[in-house]
Amino acid sequence: METKPARTCATDMETTQENQARKALEDSETRLRLAMKATGLGLWDFRRGEEIVGSNDEVARLLGYRPEEFAETRAAFVARLHPDDRERVRRCFRDYLDGRRDDYAIEFRMRTRDGHYRWFRSVGQIVERDPGGNASRVIGTYLDIDEQVRAMARLEELSARLLSVQEDERGRLARELHDELGQRLTAIKFNVHAIGRDPQAADVSRRVADCLTLLDDTLARVRERALDLRPTLLDDMGLGAALEWYCRRQEERADVCILLDGVDRLGALPDELVTNAYRLVQESVSNALRHSGCSTICVSLECQPDCLQIVVTDDGQGFDPAPDGSAGFGLMAMRERVALVGGRFSLGSVVGQGTRITAALPIEPGMQP
């Protein structure tokens, strides 16, 4: 019986082990690709020295292409990168391959088929090295994070503008306290000093009457400012009564007709929902009065099984909403307020045809007022 040389047996065993290892790697990659497809993640496969960068169909979809018309190359990838991000991505990837960095995880903007840039997060992992220990193959993922990045940018902008508005409001209150209330209190102080110096003076009655008039006016101004900040009706009588008071007050101030519907059918609502609903109506009506040039504003509220729907329309001049969804501070604040409670917000406006704002604030099952 012929016996194979020991070296040949060892070689056959090594070949078998290599084949098994290669098959295990291929199986692992297959499972990874299936997982990426199931989770909606783009998968890329970079081999050092090759121009083509392998990718799954999800990469094409994320960039707005059909899989059959998309072929990823290193040059195409770089060309799609936002010019401000190219060097940063190159440096990060190069440092990772050369061992100067422990991980490859980076966020950048890429141009999609329609010419717009979207934010992506990419994470990579070295899966093969050459005999010298250098990275020769990297597999990684693409995750579309554009909505999250833009939402964070909007929140940062909103926070900055809120601080600015707070400072403006504090300045306005300080001026009112000094110019209006301060002057009245000073006049009262002079009258009281004069009465104290000569209680029997002939004009004492006039000065007392003047003090009472000034005090009544001062109390009215303080009460008015307090109601502007938060009407006591909101806590004492509920959302319907507070909105009735607010709309009638704005009608008198601006000489505009404000039609209010549905407040008599609201019933008891949770405190947080009441506050958010009141602020949304307040901001919507205030925006319309400041910017639309309208003669009529309609405010409608309806309790649906899962939400409180608020609709505010005006017959003003309207405007062209920005294509990217950006807007003035008031509209942005309303949009973010609704988003923070998990609601829905929509804005419709046409030049010459007025504006319609719709918000749906969720009412969770079991929420108690």
Backbone hydrogen bonds, N-H to C=O, Kabsch-Sander energy under -0.5 kcal/mol:
donor,donor_aa,acceptor,acceptor_aa,energy
9,C,5,P,-1.9
10,A,6,A,-2.2
11,T,7,R,-2.4
12,D,8,T,-2.7
13,M,9,C,-2.2
14,E,10,A,-2.4
15,T,11,T,-2.6
16,T,12,D,-2.3
17,Q,13,M,-2.5
18,E,14,E,-2.6
19,N,15,T,-2.7
20,Q,16,T,-2.5
21,A,17,Q,-2.7
22,R,18,E,-2.9
23,K,19,N,-2.7
24,A,20,Q,-2.5
25,L,21,A,-2.3
26,E,22,R,-2.6
27,D,23,K,-2.8
28,S,24,A,-2.3
29,E,25,L,-2.7
30,T,26,E,-2.4
31,R,27,D,-2.4
32,L,28,S,-2.3
33,R,29,E,-2.8
34,L,30,T,-2.3
35,A,31,R,-2.4
36,M,32,L,-2.7
37,K,33,R,-2.3
38,A,34,L,-2.3
39,T,35,A,-2.0
40,G,36,M,-0.9
41,L,36,M,-1.9
42,G,142,Y,-2.3
44,W,140,G,-2.3
45,D,54,G,-2.7
46,F,138,V,-3.2
48,R,136,S,-2.5
50,E,47,R,-2.1
53,V,72,E,-1.9
54,G,45,D,-1.9
54,G,52,I,-0.6
56,N,43,L,-1.7
59,V,56,N,-1.1
60,A,56,N,-0.9
61,R,57,D,-2.1
62,L,58,E,-2.8
63,L,59,V,-1.4
64,G,61,R,-1.5
65,Y,60,A,-3.1
69,E,66,R,-1.8
70,F,67,P,-1.2
74,R,51,E,-2.3
77,F,73,T,-2.5
78,V,74,R,-2.2
79,A,75,A,-2.3
80,R,76,A,-1.8
81,L,77,F,-1.1
82,H,109,R,-2.4
85,D,82,H,-2.5
86,R,82,H,-1.1
89,V,85,D,-2.4
90,R,86,R,-2.7
91,R,87,E,-2.7
92,C,88,R,-2.1
93,F,89,V,-2.5
94,R,90,R,-2.7
95,D,91,R,-2.5
96,Y,92,C,-1.8
97,L,93,F,-2.5
98,D,94,R,-2.2
99,G,96,Y,-1.1
100,R,95,D,-2.2
101,R,95,D,-1.0
104,Y,124,G,-0.7
105,A,103,D,-0.6
106,I,122,S,-2.3
108,F,120,F,-2.3
110,M,118,R,-2.5
111,R,80,R,-2.7
112,T,116,H,-3.2
113,R,63,L,-2.7
115,G,112,T,-2.1
118,R,110,M,-2.4
120,F,108,F,-3.1
121,R,143,L,-2.5
122,S,106,I,-2.9
123,V,141,T,-1.1
124,G,104,Y,-2.7
125,Q,139,I,-2.2
127,V,137,R,-2.2
128,E,137,R,-1.4
130,D,134,N,-2.7
133,G,130,D,-2.9
135,A,97,L,-0.8
136,S,128,E,-2.6
137,R,128,E,-1.6
138,V,46,F,-2.9
139,I,125,Q,-2.4
140,G,44,W,-2.5
141,T,123,V,-2.3
142,Y,42,G,-2.7
143,L,121,R,-1.9
145,I,119,W,-1.7
145,I,143,L,-0.7
146,D,119,W,-0.8
149,V,145,I,-2.6
150,R,146,D,-2.7
151,A,147,E,-2.4
152,M,148,Q,-2.4
153,A,149,V,-2.3
154,R,150,R,-2.5
155,L,151,A,-2.5
156,E,152,M,-2.5
157,E,153,A,-2.5
158,L,154,R,-3.0
159,S,155,L,-2.9
160,A,156,E,-2.4
161,R,157,E,-2.5
162,L,158,L,-2.6
163,L,159,S,-2.2
164,S,160,A,-1.8
165,V,161,R,-2.9
166,Q,162,L,-2.9
167,E,163,L,-2.3
168,D,164,S,-2.4
169,E,165,V,-2.9
170,R,166,Q,-2.6
171,G,167,E,-2.4
172,R,168,D,-2.4
173,L,169,E,-2.8
174,A,170,R,-2.5
175,R,171,G,-2.3
176,E,172,R,-2.4
177,L,173,L,-2.9
178,H,174,A,-2.3
179,D,175,R,-3.6
180,E,176,E,-2.0
181,L,176,E,-1.8
182,G,177,L,-2.4
184,R,180,E,-1.8
185,L,181,L,-2.7
186,T,182,G,-2.2
187,A,183,Q,-2.2
188,I,184,R,-2.3
189,K,185,L,-2.3
190,F,186,T,-2.3
191,N,187,A,-2.1
192,V,188,I,-2.5
193,H,189,K,-2.4
194,A,190,F,-2.4
195,I,191,N,-2.4
196,G,192,V,-2.4
197,R,193,H,-2.0
198,D,194,A,-1.8
201,A,198,D,-1.9
204,V,201,A,-1.4
207,R,203,D,-2.5
208,V,204,V,-2.8
209,A,205,S,-2.5
210,D,206,R,-2.3
211,C,207,R,-2.5
212,L,208,V,-2.4
213,T,209,A,-2.1
214,L,210,D,-2.5
215,L,211,C,-2.7
216,D,212,L,-2.5
217,D,213,T,-2.3
218,T,214,L,-2.5
219,L,215,L,-2.8
220,A,216,D,-2.1
221,R,217,D,-2.2
222,V,218,T,-2.6
223,R,219,L,-2.6
224,E,220,A,-2.3
225,R,221,R,-2.4
226,A,222,V,-2.3
227,L,223,R,-2.3
228,D,224,E,-1.8
229,L,225,R,-1.6
230,R,226,A,-2.3
234,L,231,P,-1.2
235,D,231,P,-0.6
235,D,232,T,-0.7
236,D,232,T,-2.7
237,M,233,L,-2.8
238,G,233,L,-1.4
242,A,238,G,-1.8
243,L,239,L,-2.6
244,E,240,G,-2.2
245,W,241,A,-2.4
246,Y,242,A,-2.6
247,C,243,L,-2.8
248,R,244,E,-2.2
249,R,245,W,-2.2
250,Q,246,Y,-2.4
251,E,247,C,-2.3
252,E,248,R,-1.9
253,R,249,R,-2.0
254,A,250,Q,-2.8
255,D,251,E,-1.9
256,V,251,E,-0.6
257,C,295,S,-2.1
258,I,256,V,-0.5
259,L,257,C,-0.5
259,L,297,I,-3.0
260,L,258,I,-0.5
261,D,299,V,-2.9
265,R,262,G,-1.5
266,L,263,V,-1.0
274,V,270,P,-2.4
275,T,271,D,-2.4
276,N,272,E,-2.4
277,A,273,L,-2.6
278,Y,274,V,-2.4
279,R,275,T,-2.4
280,L,276,N,-2.2
281,V,277,A,-2.3
282,Q,278,Y,-2.8
283,E,279,R,-2.7
284,S,280,L,-2.4
285,V,281,V,-2.8
286,S,282,Q,-2.3
287,N,283,E,-2.6
288,A,284,S,-2.2
289,L,285,V,-2.5
290,R,286,S,-2.1
291,H,287,N,-2.6
292,S,287,N,-0.5
292,S,288,A,-1.7
293,G,288,A,-0.6
294,C,288,A,-0.6
297,I,257,C,-2.6
298,C,313,T,-2.8
299,V,259,L,-3.5
300,S,311,V,-2.8
301,L,261,D,-2.2
302,E,309,Q,-2.2
304,Q,302,E,-0.8
304,Q,307,C,-3.1
308,L,361,L,-2.9
309,Q,302,E,-2.9
309,Q,307,C,-0.6
310,I,359,A,-3.2
311,V,300,S,-2.6
312,V,357,I,-2.6
313,T,298,C,-2.4
314,D,355,T,-1.9
315,D,296,T,-1.5
317,Q,292,S,-2.7
322,A,326,S,-0.7
325,G,322,A,-1.8
332,M,328,G,-2.5
333,A,329,F,-2.8
334,M,330,G,-2.0
335,R,331,L,-2.5
336,E,332,M,-2.5
337,R,333,A,-2.4
338,V,334,M,-2.3
339,A,335,R,-2.3
340,L,336,E,-2.4
341,V,337,R,-0.8
341,V,338,V,-0.7
342,G,339,A,-1.6
343,G,338,V,-2.7
344,R,360,A,-1.8
346,S,358,T,-2.6
348,G,356,R,-2.6
350,V,354,G,-1.7
352,G,317,Q,-4.4
353,Q,350,V,-2.8
354,G,316,G,-0.8
355,T,314,D,-0.8
356,R,348,G,-3.2
357,I,312,V,-2.8
358,T,346,S,-2.4
359,A,310,I,-2.6
360,A,344,R,-2.7
361,L,308,L,-2.6
361,L,359,A,-0.5
363,I,306,D,-3.0
364,E,362,P,-0.6
367,M,364,E,-2.1
